[in-house]
Amino acid sequence: MASLSTYKRLVIKIGSALLVDSATGKLRTDWLCALAADVAALKARGQDVVLVSSGSIALGRGALGLGNGALALEKSQAAAAVGQIRLARAYEDALTPHDIVTAQVLVTLEDSRDRRRYLNSRATLEQLLGLGVVPIVNENDTIATDEIRYGDNDRLAAQVAVTVGADLVILLSDVDGLYTANPAFDATATRLDHVTTITPEIEAMAGDAGSGLSKGGMKTKLMAARTATAGGAALVITQGTENHALRALEAGANATWFQAQDDPQLARKRWIAAMKPKGAVHVDAGAARALGAGKSLLPAGVTSVTGLFGRGDPIEILSADGDTLATGLIRYTAEEARQLQGRHSSEIEAILGYPGRAALVHRDDMVL
């Protein structure tokens, strides 16, 4: 399981304690350059990479001279605002020499809970990856409050993996895997190399965060593993403190691997299929044939729209005879869909007043 070459799309989480020196509050530039070289090697063999990176608050508090210790919400958000620009620039500086374009993507928990925002995030990330970009994802700490935040980037990385259909999540940590007990206090603790199923006994092994910069502990990593593996991605926890951590992982470094429970696409399809439709669209015979051939649903093939639904809601796609052809997540509201039915995608902007997406329901958001 140590080889990374078998995976098509990887989400790599980098914690603050790896990226920022806790004593000085400054970026560990050599470490980041080594990571960039490892990422470039993955990209060179055709793999997609998303980086979920902590570090904005840590960099910001260093720049502002706020010191260590807990910060009030307003100061944390101010530190994030200062640090985000530094974090984005650092990744750009590290990856540009490898001819890799980067993009900053800031999200909150609401972006995955709200289906419209979820679809928008997914579409943006898919487009970036299709263009060969390495997205740098972080929680939007400048606006996130406790009610709308993940609180740690372990779980954010798992959610991003589900969103983009990744098949591997790598959590670079200050420990080299999951142990039966905390090895800092128990000399008999042993590392688990492979976990097939996360049982209550395994959950009981998890401890809390040990770093002053890092908010994620083993409990959050297990929560991330649950989300990722259920969504079809394997997850690995490995030590990332030394340079070229990804290269070391591929060479067989100590780690704990969590086995994926499903294929990413099948897991997503099952998730969509389990939703209760909030409306329906009827399509003509040509559209029905196109759907059967694996195409997206375009507005030209829609003959009628029923129900009240919003963007990102699940709907049924029905034949002219009323037979269910598919269930999918629609990219327009019911009113917008009625305006677009029977029209060509090139007319969307003229009809709605803004340039929308060509498909009413994209094939990746559809279950036949």
N, C-alpha and C positions, 0 to 999 in steps of 0.2 A: 504493500500500500504506500510505500515511501515515494514511488515514482509519481511525479506531477504531470508527466507527459500525456497520460490517458484522459485528463480532464480538459474540457473545452472552454469552460468559463469559470474563472476563479474570483472570489471575493476575499480580499486580504485585509484583516483588521490590524491596525497599528495603534498601540496604546501610548498615552502621554509619557509614561515612564521610560519607554524606549526612544522616543523622538526628542524629548527635552531633558536636559541635564537638571536634576532636581536641586543641585547646589547652586547653580548659576542662573537657571531659568532660560538658558540659551539652547538653541538647536544643536543636536548632535550631527553636525554636517557630514562627517565621515561615514557615520552609520547610514544616513539617508542616501548618500551617493552609492553605497554598497547595495542598498535595497533597490535603488533605481537600476543598477546593473542587472540585478536578478530579475526585475520586472521586464527589462528589455530582452533578456534571454527567453522569457516566457512568450513575449509578443513576437519574437523572431521566429518561433515555431508555430505561429498561427493561433495562439490562445488569447482569449479576451481576459482582461484584468480590470477589476474595480477595486480601488483602495478606499477603505473606510478608516479615516484617520482622526484620532483624537489630537489634542495639542493646541487648539486655538486659545483656550483659557490659560493654559500653562505658559504659552509664549507671550500672551497679552499681559499676564500678571508680572512676568519678568520685565517686559518693556516698561510697565507702569510703576515698577518698584513696589508691588503690593505684598511681596514676601510669601511665605508658606502659610498654611492654615486655612480654615474655612473662610469663605467670602460671603458677604450678603448678596442677595440675588442681583441687585443693581450693579454691584461691583463685578460680579461674575459676568454679567451681560456686557458691561463695558470692556472687561478684559477680553471677552470673546470677539467683540467688534474690532479691537486693536489686533488681536492675535490671528484672526481669520485671514486678513490680508497678508500677513507674514507667512502663515502656513501655506497658502496657495502659491505665493511667490517661491517658497522653498521647494515645493514639489516641481514647479515649472522649471526652476533653475537646475534641479537634479535630473529631470527627465529630458529636457530639451537637447542636451548633448547626444542623446540616443535617438534623436529625431522622433520623439514621442510627444504628441500634443496632449495637454491636460485640460480638464474642465473642473470647476468647483460646483458641487451640487449640495445645497443645504436643505435639510428636511427636518420635520418634526413627527412625532407619533401620529398626529392627526392626518398626515399625508398618507399613511398606510391604512388608517381606519376609515377614511372617507374614500368611497370608491372612485369618485370623479378625480380627486387628487392622486389617488393610487394609479389610475390609468394614465394621467398626465405624466407622473413620475416615471412610470414604466416606459411610456412612449419616448420620453426624452432620453432616458438611459439607453434604450435600445438603439436610438438614432446615433447617440455618441459612440457606442460600441461598434455600430456598423460603419462608422467613419474612421475607426481605428484609434479613437481617443481613449485615454485612461481617465475615467472620472474619479475625482477625489471627493468622497462623500463624508459629510460631517453633520452632526445635529446642529440645527440653527439655534445656538445658545444665546444669540442676541435677542431673540423674541420668545424662546420656549420658557414656559413656566412648568411647575411640577405637574400640572394637570395635562399638559400636552407634550411631555418629553419622554424619551426612552430612559434617560438617566445614565445609560452606559452604552458604549459602542459595540459591545459583544452582541447584544440583542439587535442593535441596529444593523450590524453586519449580516446577521441571519435573515432579517427582514428584507434587506437589499438583495440577498441571494435568492429568496423566494420571488421577489419582484422581477428580477431579470432572468430567472430560470437558470441560475448557476448550478454547477454540479459539485463544487468544492468550496468550502469556507475554511480559511486558515486564520486562526487566532494566534498572532504573535504575542507572547506573554513573557512575564518574568519568571515563569516556572515551565518545566519541560513536560507537563502533562497532568493528568488527574491521578492523585495518589489515594491510597486507602485511608490515609490520615494525613495531617499536616506534617510534612517531613522536617519542618523547622523545629518541631516539638516532639516528634515521635520517631525514634531511630528505626523502628520496625516497619515504618510505612513503605509500601511498594507501589510503583507506578503501574497503571493499567495501560497496556499497549493498544488494546482493541476493545471497543464497547459495541456490542450488537444491539442491545436494548437498554434504555435508561430506566433502571428499576428504582424502587424506593430505597434499596440498600445503597445503590450508587449515589443517589441524591444525598444520602446521609453523610457521604464522604466529603462533601463540598464544604469549604471554609469561606471566610470573608476576605475582602481586599486587604492587601498588605502594604501597599504603596501610598505615600502621601499625595502623589499626583494622580494615581489611577483610582477610578471609582468602581471598576469591575473586579469582582472576586470570582472564585470558582463556582459559586451559586449562579451568578449571571451567565457564566460560560456554559453551564449545564442547561440553563433556560434557552440559551442560544442554540445549543446542540439539539434540543427538542424541536425548536422551530425549523432549523435547517434540515434535519434529517426527515422530518415529516413532509417537508416541501421538496424532497428529492435530492438534497445535497449532502454529501459526506462533510464532516467537520473534523478538523484536526487542531489540537492545542499543542504548541511547541514553544520552546524558548527562543526569544528573538533578541536578546540583549547583545549578542555578538554580531559583528559584521557578516553580511551574506547569509542571513538566517534562512532564506528560501533555498539557496544552494545547499546549505547544510541539511535541511529537511529532505531534499531530494536524495542526498547522499546517505540517508538513513539515520538522521539525528533522533534523539529521544523524543517521543511524542505519544499522545493518545489520540487514536483515530476512532471516530464515531461513524458507524455504518449508515448510509442513506437507506431510508425505508421505502423509497419509491423512485421512479424516474421523474426528473423535474417537470417535464411537460405533462406526464400522466397525472402527477399530483395536482398541478394547476387545473387540468381539465376536470378532475373529480371535485375540486373546490367549486368550480363554476357550476357543474352539474347539480350540486347539492343545494344551490340557491333557489329560492322561490321566485318565479318570474313576476314582475310587476306590470307587465304589459305584453303586447305581441305585435309583430308586423307580418302581413301576408306578402308573399313574393310570387312573381310570375314563373313560368316554366323555365325560362332562360336562367334566371337567378338560382332556381332550385338545382339546375344542372351544374352551375358554377360552384355552388356550395358543395355539391357531391364530389367535385374535382379538387376540393381543397382551397377554393378562392374565398376572399372576404366578401361581405355583403355590401354592395354599392347601392346608393339611393335609387338609381335608375330601375332596379329590379323590384322595388317595393310598390305594392298596389294599394295597401291600406295600413293604418296604424290604429291600435286600440290600447286603452289603458292610460294611466298617468304614471310617468316615470321620469327620473332625472338622469343626467349624464353619469355613466358608470353603473347604472342599475341593470339587473338581469332581466332579459326579455326572452320570449319564445319567438322563433322564426317558423312561420307556418306556410304550407303550400296553398295553392289556390283552392284545394279541397278541404283545407283545415287540418291537414296532418302535420304533426310536429316534425320539422326537419332538423332543428338545432336549438340550443340555448346559448345565449351569449351576453356579453356586457356591451351595452350600446353607448356610443360616444356622443349622443345628442339627447336633448330632452324630447318628450313626446310631442310638444308643439313644434319644435324644430324639425323632428322627423316627418311630421305631417306636411310641413312646408317643402321638404326636400323630396318626398316620395315621387318616384317617376322621373326625377330630374337627373341630369348628368352632374358628375362631381365637379366639373369645370364651372358650374353655375352656382356653387355653394356660396362663394363670397358675395355675388350679386344678390342672392336671395336673403342671406342672413346678415349681411353687412360686415362680415369678417371672414378671413380665410380659414375655414375649418378643415378637418381631416377628411380625406377622400372616401373612406369607408364608414358606413354606419356602424358595422360590427366587424372588427378585424378578425382574421382567421385564428390568430393566437389567443383571442378572447372568446372563442366559440367551441362548443362541444356538439358534434353531430349525433 
